[in-house]
Amino acid sequence: MKNTHLFLILLLFLLPFIGNAQKIGTGVSALYNFQSESFGAGARINFFPNNTISYVPQFSYYFIGPVSEYTIGLSIEYKVIKLNTFNFYLLGHVGYNNWQNAAASGLEGATSTNWNFEGGIGVTTNLCLRPFLEYRYNIKFQETHLQLGLLYIFGCKGDKMGYRNAKKVRKSVVCPAYN
Protein backbone atom coordinates (compact mmCIF):
# COMPACT_ATOMS: atom_id res chain seq x y z
CA MET A 1 0.00 0.00 0.00
CA LYS A 2 2.89 2.37 0.72
CA ASN A 3 4.21 1.84 -2.82
CA THR A 4 0.82 2.88 -4.20
CA HIS A 5 0.84 6.06 -2.10
CA LEU A 6 4.39 6.89 -3.21
CA PHE A 7 3.48 6.32 -6.86
CA LEU A 8 0.41 8.56 -6.61
CA ILE A 9 2.37 11.33 -4.90
CA LEU A 10 5.10 11.18 -7.55
CA LEU A 11 2.50 11.15 -10.31
CA LEU A 12 0.67 14.11 -8.81
CA PHE A 13 3.75 16.30 -8.59
CA LEU A 14 5.89 15.17 -11.56
CA LEU A 15 3.32 14.73 -14.32
CA PRO A 16 2.86 18.45 -15.01
CA PHE A 17 6.55 18.79 -15.88
CA ILE A 18 6.20 16.39 -18.82
CA GLY A 19 2.92 17.85 -20.07
CA ASN A 20 2.33 20.19 -22.99
CA ALA A 21 2.07 23.92 -22.45
CA GLN A 22 -1.26 25.10 -21.06
CA LYS A 23 -2.72 21.59 -21.17
CA ILE A 24 -1.95 20.67 -17.56
CA GLY A 25 -2.37 22.41 -14.25
CA THR A 26 -1.70 21.34 -10.70
CA GLY A 27 -3.28 22.64 -7.54
CA VAL A 28 -4.06 22.40 -3.87
CA SER A 29 -7.24 23.03 -1.92
CA ALA A 30 -8.70 23.37 1.55
CA LEU A 31 -11.84 21.32 2.25
CA TYR A 32 -14.72 21.64 4.67
CA ASN A 33 -17.42 18.99 5.17
CA PHE A 34 -20.62 20.55 6.55
CA GLN A 35 -22.18 17.40 8.03
CA SER A 36 -19.11 16.03 9.83
CA GLU A 37 -17.69 19.50 10.53
CA SER A 38 -14.28 18.24 9.37
CA PHE A 39 -11.46 20.10 7.64
CA GLY A 40 -9.02 18.66 5.14
CA ALA A 41 -6.61 19.34 2.30
CA GLY A 42 -6.49 18.20 -1.30
CA ALA A 43 -4.22 18.04 -4.31
CA ARG A 44 -5.12 17.71 -7.98
CA ILE A 45 -3.90 17.64 -11.55
CA ASN A 46 -6.14 19.23 -14.17
CA PHE A 47 -5.76 17.89 -17.72
CA PHE A 48 -6.97 20.33 -20.41
CA PRO A 49 -7.96 23.14 -18.01
CA ASN A 50 -8.76 25.51 -20.89
CA ASN A 51 -11.07 23.09 -22.73
CA THR A 52 -14.79 22.67 -22.23
CA ILE A 53 -14.17 19.26 -20.60
CA SER A 54 -11.33 18.71 -18.09
CA TYR A 55 -10.16 15.50 -16.41
CA VAL A 56 -9.02 16.02 -12.83
CA PRO A 57 -7.38 13.23 -10.78
CA GLN A 58 -7.56 14.21 -7.10
CA PHE A 59 -6.41 13.23 -3.64
CA SER A 60 -8.09 14.58 -0.50
CA TYR A 61 -7.50 13.94 3.18
CA TYR A 62 -9.69 14.99 6.10
CA PHE A 63 -7.62 15.18 9.27
CA ILE A 64 -9.20 17.86 11.50
CA GLY A 65 -12.51 16.97 13.10
CA PRO A 66 -14.38 13.79 13.99
CA VAL A 67 -13.78 12.11 10.59
CA SER A 68 -10.39 10.90 9.42
CA GLU A 69 -10.43 9.71 5.80
CA TYR A 70 -8.75 10.02 2.44
CA THR A 71 -10.14 9.78 -1.09
CA ILE A 72 -8.38 9.12 -4.39
CA GLY A 73 -10.54 9.79 -7.40
CA LEU A 74 -11.27 11.37 -10.76
CA SER A 75 -13.49 14.35 -11.51
CA ILE A 76 -14.77 15.43 -14.89
CA GLU A 77 -15.46 19.15 -15.20
CA TYR A 78 -17.84 20.46 -17.86
CA LYS A 79 -17.61 24.22 -18.35
CA VAL A 80 -21.15 25.43 -18.96
CA ILE A 81 -20.40 29.17 -18.98
CA LYS A 82 -17.05 30.44 -20.27
CA LEU A 83 -16.51 34.17 -19.84
CA ASN A 84 -13.40 36.32 -20.38
CA THR A 85 -12.44 36.22 -16.71
CA PHE A 86 -14.48 33.37 -15.14
CA ASN A 87 -15.62 29.85 -15.95
CA PHE A 88 -18.59 28.15 -14.30
CA TYR A 89 -18.66 24.36 -14.45
CA LEU A 90 -20.55 21.25 -13.47
CA LEU A 91 -18.60 18.28 -12.14
CA GLY A 92 -18.97 14.59 -11.54
CA HIS A 93 -16.57 12.67 -9.31
CA VAL A 94 -15.93 9.02 -8.55
CA GLY A 95 -13.40 8.01 -5.91
CA TYR A 96 -12.09 5.30 -3.63
CA ASN A 97 -12.55 6.34 -0.01
CA ASN A 98 -10.70 4.99 3.03
CA TRP A 99 -12.54 6.01 6.20
CA GLN A 100 -9.94 5.40 8.89
CA ASN A 101 -12.19 5.73 11.93
CA ALA A 102 -15.42 4.21 10.55
CA ALA A 103 -15.73 1.87 13.55
CA ALA A 104 -16.23 4.88 15.85
CA SER A 105 -19.12 6.13 13.69
CA GLY A 106 -22.72 5.82 14.75
CA LEU A 107 -23.82 5.26 11.14
CA GLU A 108 -25.45 1.94 10.38
CA GLY A 109 -23.35 -0.13 7.96
CA ALA A 110 -20.29 2.15 8.15
CA THR A 111 -17.24 0.50 6.55
CA SER A 112 -13.69 1.66 6.15
CA THR A 113 -13.53 1.18 2.36
CA ASN A 114 -16.10 2.84 0.13
CA TRP A 115 -16.73 4.14 -3.37
CA ASN A 116 -17.89 7.75 -3.50
CA PHE A 117 -19.98 9.40 -6.20
CA GLU A 118 -20.28 13.18 -6.13
CA GLY A 119 -21.88 15.88 -8.22
CA GLY A 120 -21.30 19.59 -7.93
CA ILE A 121 -20.72 23.03 -9.32
CA GLY A 122 -17.62 25.21 -9.45
CA VAL A 123 -16.22 28.56 -10.49
CA THR A 124 -12.68 29.51 -11.46
CA THR A 125 -10.80 32.31 -13.20
CA ASN A 126 -8.81 32.27 -16.44
CA LEU A 127 -5.54 33.41 -14.86
CA CYS A 128 -2.24 31.49 -14.78
CA LEU A 129 -2.73 30.99 -11.03
CA ARG A 130 -6.44 30.21 -10.80
CA PRO A 131 -8.41 30.36 -7.57
CA PHE A 132 -11.38 27.99 -7.62
CA LEU A 133 -14.38 27.22 -5.44
CA GLU A 134 -16.39 23.99 -5.65
CA TYR A 135 -19.58 22.89 -3.91
CA ARG A 136 -20.08 19.10 -3.95
CA TYR A 137 -22.74 16.62 -2.87
CA ASN A 138 -21.73 13.05 -1.94
CA ILE A 139 -24.54 10.74 -3.07
CA LYS A 140 -23.57 7.76 -0.88
CA PHE A 141 -23.13 9.59 2.42
CA GLN A 142 -25.65 12.35 1.59
CA GLU A 143 -23.28 15.11 2.66
CA THR A 144 -21.93 18.30 1.15
CA HIS A 145 -18.53 19.92 1.20
CA LEU A 146 -16.67 22.94 -0.15
CA GLN A 147 -13.27 23.04 -1.78
CA LEU A 148 -11.40 26.34 -2.03
CA GLY A 149 -8.05 26.24 -3.77
CA LEU A 150 -5.48 27.40 -6.29
CA LEU A 151 -4.60 25.82 -9.64
CA TYR A 152 -1.39 26.71 -11.50
CA ILE A 153 -1.40 26.26 -15.30
CA PHE A 154 1.98 25.16 -16.68
CA GLY A 155 3.23 27.00 -19.76
CA CYS A 156 1.05 30.03 -19.10
CA LYS A 157 2.78 33.19 -20.32
CA GLY A 158 1.05 35.79 -18.20
CA ASP A 159 -2.40 37.11 -17.65
CA LYS A 160 -2.31 39.64 -20.50
CA MET A 161 -0.73 37.33 -23.08
CA GLY A 162 -1.48 34.18 -25.03
CA TYR A 163 -4.94 32.70 -25.30
CA ARG A 164 -6.52 35.20 -22.90
CA ASN A 165 -6.10 38.29 -25.06
CA ALA A 166 -7.44 37.50 -28.54
CA LYS A 167 -6.62 40.99 -29.94
CA LYS A 168 -2.97 40.67 -28.98
CA VAL A 169 -2.77 37.16 -30.47
CA ARG A 170 -4.21 38.35 -33.80
CA LYS A 171 -1.70 41.21 -33.99
CA SER A 172 1.31 39.07 -33.18
CA VAL A 173 0.56 35.99 -35.32
CA VAL A 174 1.91 36.21 -38.87
CA CYS A 175 0.79 33.77 -41.57
CA PRO A 176 3.87 31.98 -43.02
CA ALA A 177 2.34 32.04 -46.53
CA TYR A 178 2.66 35.85 -46.63
CA ASN A 179 6.05 36.15 -44.98
C-alpha positions as CSV (number, residue, x, y, z in Angstrom):
1,M,0.0,0.0,0.0
2,K,2.9,2.4,0.7
3,N,4.2,1.8,-2.8
4,T,0.8,2.9,-4.2
5,H,0.8,6.1,-2.1
6,L,4.4,6.9,-3.2
7,F,3.5,6.3,-6.9
8,L,0.4,8.6,-6.6
9,I,2.4,11.3,-4.9
10,L,5.1,11.2,-7.5
11,L,2.5,11.1,-10.3
12,L,0.7,14.1,-8.8
13,F,3.8,16.3,-8.6
14,L,5.9,15.2,-11.6
15,L,3.3,14.7,-14.3
16,P,2.9,18.5,-15.0
17,F,6.6,18.8,-15.9
18,I,6.2,16.4,-18.8
19,G,2.9,17.8,-20.1
20,N,2.3,20.2,-23.0
21,A,2.1,23.9,-22.4
22,Q,-1.3,25.1,-21.1
23,K,-2.7,21.6,-21.2
24,I,-1.9,20.7,-17.6
25,G,-2.4,22.4,-14.3
26,T,-1.7,21.3,-10.7
27,G,-3.3,22.6,-7.5
28,V,-4.1,22.4,-3.9
29,S,-7.2,23.0,-1.9
30,A,-8.7,23.4,1.6
31,L,-11.8,21.3,2.2
32,Y,-14.7,21.6,4.7
33,N,-17.4,19.0,5.2
34,F,-20.6,20.5,6.6
35,Q,-22.2,17.4,8.0
36,S,-19.1,16.0,9.8
37,E,-17.7,19.5,10.5
38,S,-14.3,18.2,9.4
39,F,-11.5,20.1,7.6
40,G,-9.0,18.7,5.1
41,A,-6.6,19.3,2.3
42,G,-6.5,18.2,-1.3
43,A,-4.2,18.0,-4.3
44,R,-5.1,17.7,-8.0
45,I,-3.9,17.6,-11.6
46,N,-6.1,19.2,-14.2
47,F,-5.8,17.9,-17.7
48,F,-7.0,20.3,-20.4
49,P,-8.0,23.1,-18.0
50,N,-8.8,25.5,-20.9
51,N,-11.1,23.1,-22.7
52,T,-14.8,22.7,-22.2
53,I,-14.2,19.3,-20.6
54,S,-11.3,18.7,-18.1
55,Y,-10.2,15.5,-16.4
56,V,-9.0,16.0,-12.8
57,P,-7.4,13.2,-10.8
58,Q,-7.6,14.2,-7.1
59,F,-6.4,13.2,-3.6
60,S,-8.1,14.6,-0.5
61,Y,-7.5,13.9,3.2
62,Y,-9.7,15.0,6.1
63,F,-7.6,15.2,9.3
64,I,-9.2,17.9,11.5
65,G,-12.5,17.0,13.1
66,P,-14.4,13.8,14.0
67,V,-13.8,12.1,10.6
68,S,-10.4,10.9,9.4
69,E,-10.4,9.7,5.8
70,Y,-8.8,10.0,2.4
71,T,-10.1,9.8,-1.1
72,I,-8.4,9.1,-4.4
73,G,-10.5,9.8,-7.4
74,L,-11.3,11.4,-10.8
75,S,-13.5,14.3,-11.5
76,I,-14.8,15.4,-14.9
77,E,-15.5,19.2,-15.2
78,Y,-17.8,20.5,-17.9
79,K,-17.6,24.2,-18.3
80,V,-21.1,25.4,-19.0
81,I,-20.4,29.2,-19.0
82,K,-17.0,30.4,-20.3
83,L,-16.5,34.2,-19.8
84,N,-13.4,36.3,-20.4
85,T,-12.4,36.2,-16.7
86,F,-14.5,33.4,-15.1
87,N,-15.6,29.8,-16.0
88,F,-18.6,28.2,-14.3
89,Y,-18.7,24.4,-14.5
90,L,-20.6,21.2,-13.5
91,L,-18.6,18.3,-12.1
92,G,-19.0,14.6,-11.5
93,H,-16.6,12.7,-9.3
94,V,-15.9,9.0,-8.5
95,G,-13.4,8.0,-5.9
96,Y,-12.1,5.3,-3.6
97,N,-12.6,6.3,0.0
98,N,-10.7,5.0,3.0
99,W,-12.5,6.0,6.2
100,Q,-9.9,5.4,8.9
101,N,-12.2,5.7,11.9
102,A,-15.4,4.2,10.6
103,A,-15.7,1.9,13.5
104,A,-16.2,4.9,15.8
105,S,-19.1,6.1,13.7
106,G,-22.7,5.8,14.7
107,L,-23.8,5.3,11.1
108,E,-25.4,1.9,10.4
109,G,-23.3,-0.1,8.0
110,A,-20.3,2.1,8.1
111,T,-17.2,0.5,6.6
112,S,-13.7,1.7,6.2
113,T,-13.5,1.2,2.4
114,N,-16.1,2.8,0.1
115,W,-16.7,4.1,-3.4
116,N,-17.9,7.8,-3.5
117,F,-20.0,9.4,-6.2
118,E,-20.3,13.2,-6.1
119,G,-21.9,15.9,-8.2
120,G,-21.3,19.6,-7.9
121,I,-20.7,23.0,-9.3
122,G,-17.6,25.2,-9.5
123,V,-16.2,28.6,-10.5
124,T,-12.7,29.5,-11.5
125,T,-10.8,32.3,-13.2
126,N,-8.8,32.3,-16.4
127,L,-5.5,33.4,-14.9
128,C,-2.2,31.5,-14.8
129,L,-2.7,31.0,-11.0
130,R,-6.4,30.2,-10.8
131,P,-8.4,30.4,-7.6
132,F,-11.4,28.0,-7.6
133,L,-14.4,27.2,-5.4
134,E,-16.4,24.0,-5.6
135,Y,-19.6,22.9,-3.9
136,R,-20.1,19.1,-3.9
137,Y,-22.7,16.6,-2.9
138,N,-21.7,13.1,-1.9
139,I,-24.5,10.7,-3.1
140,K,-23.6,7.8,-0.9
141,F,-23.1,9.6,2.4
142,Q,-25.7,12.4,1.6
143,E,-23.3,15.1,2.7
144,T,-21.9,18.3,1.2
145,H,-18.5,19.9,1.2
146,L,-16.7,22.9,-0.2
147,Q,-13.3,23.0,-1.8
148,L,-11.4,26.3,-2.0
149,G,-8.0,26.2,-3.8
150,L,-5.5,27.4,-6.3
151,L,-4.6,25.8,-9.6
152,Y,-1.4,26.7,-11.5
153,I,-1.4,26.3,-15.3
154,F,2.0,25.2,-16.7
155,G,3.2,27.0,-19.8
156,C,1.1,30.0,-19.1
157,K,2.8,33.2,-20.3
158,G,1.0,35.8,-18.2
159,D,-2.4,37.1,-17.7
160,K,-2.3,39.6,-20.5
161,M,-0.7,37.3,-23.1
162,G,-1.5,34.2,-25.0
163,Y,-4.9,32.7,-25.3
164,R,-6.5,35.2,-22.9
165,N,-6.1,38.3,-25.1
166,A,-7.4,37.5,-28.5
167,K,-6.6,41.0,-29.9
168,K,-3.0,40.7,-29.0
169,V,-2.8,37.2,-30.5
170,R,-4.2,38.3,-33.8
171,K,-1.7,41.2,-34.0
172,S,1.3,39.1,-33.2
173,V,0.6,36.0,-35.3
174,V,1.9,36.2,-38.9
175,C,0.8,33.8,-41.6
176,P,3.9,32.0,-43.0
177,A,2.3,32.0,-46.5
178,Y,2.7,35.8,-46.6
179,N,6.0,36.2,-45.0
